[in-house]
């Protein structure tokens, strides 16, 4: 099993460690609800160094990225990031990712940890242009510093004006005394903040300085469990749960990152699906009756006919009620529709709702 450069730091802090995407990762420190609320109200830090980083370079980088991703890369300016996904030959999703435009001829792609090898092979397989690819996933660390107090807590560590980095933009500068750090106004919690990319050898030093700077703001380390509840409250998809090689962007509610006026892998399949209409759709639901929905629980109608499955579910720390995402037959996808979640031997009432939950 792989480890991040901060593995021993997490253990010294008493984190509960679990295997995740081939890495030993901290799932929680003080507890999921505590960490969740710290991020919603203050500032929390996640070690997400298991994520993959590919650097693509060359005069024809834009052509390659336009072909392998569904969003329109021509709309991305230098210093800007874009959320997108890579379709496979059947229109399913290879991965969702964020692409960063460093210069006209250099981009960074940040991919999910469990898909690093698959994504690397897929992009290389489709590299019909003179584009060089470098996989720096094992050399780089990534901290997600998230929450409404992130700017205030971190400003003392850098000359870069954090207030002036718009959402989904980034700057490369000195952070915590380390040069060439990518400071990105991104994150997967919906509470604002930054993602900081740097070399592994600087990980411990940056971690310590981040916690020193954030001390008076009540900064806390957070684990993957809180990251999951935070992203679910915002309705953000998790690869392997809500999206995979069998789900298309249209079924997953990702039409907004699927630009049909660009040319990408399997575009004809996606266009046909749009014309004919999807048969299933990812929906958000809240429990009407008491119960916590979990991954892979069945979704049924009043007569116990199977409609689909829960892909993500939890007890929302903010709402104090069960929330989830799941695929259902299209006739049951409308907001306000009653559905039932099979929790053990009971069919518990839920309702399709509009995102975000919080």
N, C-alpha and C positions, 0 to 999 in steps of 0.2 A: 504493500500500500504506500502511495506517495504521501508526502507531508509538505506543508507550506513552510516558508522560512520562519514563521512565527509559532510553529508547533509547540516548542518548549515553553514559550511565553504563555500560551493558552493553558497548558498543563499546570504551570506555576500559579496561575490565577484560579485554579480549581474548576476549569471548564469541564463540562461533560463532553467527552469526545466520542464521535461515531464515524463509521465508514460512510462516505458520500462521494459518488462519482469517481471512485478509485483513490480518494484522499481520506486521510484521517482529519476530520474537521470538528470545530466546537459547535455543538448543537444548542447549548445554553450555558449561562453562567449563574446569574441570580434567579432566573426563572423567566419563562416566556412572557407572561403578562407584564412583569416589571420592565423587561427589556423593550417590549412593544411600546409601553407608555413613555419610556424615556425618549424613544425616537419620535413619537407623535408630539411630545411636549417640549423636549429639550434637545439633546444630542447624544447619539450612540454610534459606536464604531464596529463594523463588521470586517473580518478578514475574509475577503473573497478572492484570494490569490490562486484558487484552484481554476478560476476562469482562464480561457485561452486567449492569447494575443498573437495575431498574424500581422506581419507588415508586408504590404504589397507595393511594389515600386516599378515605375517605368512610364513611358509616354502614353501607353495604352491601358493604364489602370482603369480609367473610367469606363472603357468599353467592356472590360472583364466584369467589373462590379455591376454594370447595368444589365449584363446578361445573366449573372448568377443570383441577383437579388430582385425582389419585386417592386421596391420603392424606386423613385426617380433620383438617381445619384447626381444628375446634372443640376439639381436644385441645392446641392450642398456646397456651402462656401468654405474657404480655408478657415480653420478654427471652429468648424461646426461638426456636430455629430448627428447621425440619423438612425432611428430604429427601423429595422427591416427584417425580412426573412428570406431564406433560400429555398426555392421550390425544387422538388426532385422531378424526374422524368414523367411521373404520373400526376403531378400537381400537388402531392403531399409536401409536408414541410421537413426539410433536412435539418434546419435549425432556425431559431430567431437570434438576431445578433444586433450589435451596434457598430456602425462604421464611422470612423473619424478621419476627416480630411486634414492631414498635416501640411501638405503642399499639393501643387498640381499633379506631381508625380509620386507622391507617397501618401498612403492611407494606412490606418491601423484598423483591424477587424477584431472585435471582442466577442468571443463565442462561448457557449456553455461548456463547462468542464467535461460533462459526459460525452460530448460530441467532438472533442478536439480532433481526434484521429479521423473520424468520419468526415468532418467538415474540410479538413486539410486535403484528404483524398478527393473529395467532390470538387473543390475549387481547382485543384491541379488537373483533374480529369477534364475540366471545362476551360482550361487556360489555352485558348486558341490564339492568344496574342503574345507579344513579346514582353510578358510581365514576370518579374522575379518575385518569389514568395519566400518569406522567412518566418519560421515558427519560433517565437520567443517565449512561449507559454511557460517553460521551465525556468526561465531566467528572470521573470518579472513578478513583482508582488502588486497587490491591489487592495487598498482599503476603501471601504464605503463609509464615509463620515456623514451621517444622515440626521436630519431633524431641523426644526426651525431656528435653533441656536447655533447651527454649524458655521455660518459666516462669522458671527461675533467671536465664537470660540477659537476659530482657526486663523483669523486675520493676522494675529501677531507672528505667525510662522512664515509669512510670505509678503513680498513687496507687491505681488499681483493683487489688484483690487478685486476681491472676491465678490463684492456687490455689483461689479460691472461685468461679470460673466453671465450672459443670459442663459436660460434653461436650454439644455442640449448644445452648449458651446463649451469650448475649452481653451486653456492657455498652457504653454510650456514655459516653466520658470523655476526659480529656486523656492523650495519648500522645506522648512525645518533644517535649513543650511545645506540641503542637497540640491545640486543643479539638475536641470533637464527632467524635472518631474512634470508629468501630465496632470493638470488640475482641471477636472471636468465637472460641469454642473449637471450631472446625471445621477441616476440611482434608481432602485426598484422598490422604494418604500412609499412614494407619494407624499413624503414629508419634507422635500427639499434637501439640499446638501450637495456633497461632492464625492467624486470617485477619484482617488489619487493613485497614479501608476508610477512605479519606480523599480530600480534594480533590487534583486533579492538581498544583496549585501548591505543595503541601507535599511532593511525592514525593521530591525529591532530599534535602531536609533530613531527612525521616524515614528514608530509606534510610541516609544517613550515620550518623545517631544509632543506628540498629539495629545496624550493623556495629561501631560504637565500643563499644556496650554488650555486644555478644556476642564481642568480641575474645578475652577470656580463656577463653571457652568453645569456641574453635575454630570459630566461625561461618564458613560459606562460602556464596557465591552458587551457586544451582543452576538448571539449565535444564530445558526441557520433556522431554528424553529421560529424565532421572532421575525426573521426575514420573510418566512413563508406566510405568517399571519398578516404581516404588514402589506405584502403585495396582494394577498387575497382580498383584503378590505378594499383595495383599489381596483380589483378585477383584472390584474395583470396576469397574463398567461405564464405558466411554468412548463418548460419543455419536458416531455416525458409523462406529464400529467394531462394538461389541457390541449397540448398540440404535439404532434408526432408525424412520422412518415406517412401515416394513413389519413391525416386530416388536412384539408386544404385551407388556405387563408380565408376564403369566403365562408366556409363552415365555422371557422374559429373566430369570426367577427373581426378579421384583420383586413377587410376590404380597404380600410383607410391607408394601409401601407402597400397596397397592391395597385399599382398604376398601369392600367391597361393600354395606355398610349405609349408605353415603352416596350421594348422587345426583350423578353426573358425566357428562361427555360420553362417549357410546358405552358406557355402563355395561351396557346390554342385550347388546352383543356380547361383552364380557368375561365376563359371567355365563354366557352360552351356551357360551363356550369352556371355562369352568371345569366346567360340567356334562358337556360332551362329551369333555373332555380335550384337551390340546394334542398336536399332531402332531410338533412339533420343540421342542427345549429347549436353552437355553444351558448348556453344561457346562464344567467345569474339567478339564484333563488335564495329566499330567506325561509327559515322554518317558521311556520305558523303555530304548530304544536311543539312542545318541548322535545328536543333531540339534537344531537350533534351529527351532521353528515360527514362521512369519511370517504376517502378515495376508493373507488370501485363498488360502492353501494349501488344497488339497483334503483332506477327511477321508474315508477309505475303510475298508471292512471287509477281511477276509482275502482276499476274492475280487475286490477292486478295484471293488466297487459303491460309488458315491458316497453318503456319509451326510450330508455337509454341508461347511462351510468353517470355517477358522480365522478368528476375528474379531480376536483379539489374541494375540501370542506374543512370547516373548523368552527369553534365557538369564538365569535368576534370579541376581542378584549374591550373594544369601544362600545359596541352595541349590546353586548351581553346576550347575544342570541346566535343560533346556528346559521351560518351562511355557507354558500357553496357555488361551484360552477359545474356544469355537466352538459353532455350532449343529449338532446331530445329530438324526437321526430318533429318536423317543421310545423305541424298543426298545433303543437303544444309550446311553441317558442315565443308566443306573444306575451308581452308584459301584462301581468294580472291573472294569467292562467294558473289554475290549481294543479299541482302535481303531488305525488307522494314519494317519500324516500323510504326504502326498506331498511330499517334499523333493527337489526336482529330479527325478531319474528313479528315486528309491527310495521304497518305502512303509515308513516307519519306525515301529516299534511304540511305542505310547503307551497310557496307562491313564487312565480317567475317575476323578477324585479329588474329595474333599470340600474345599470352601473354608473358610478361607483357605489359600493355599499356605504362608504364613509367619505 
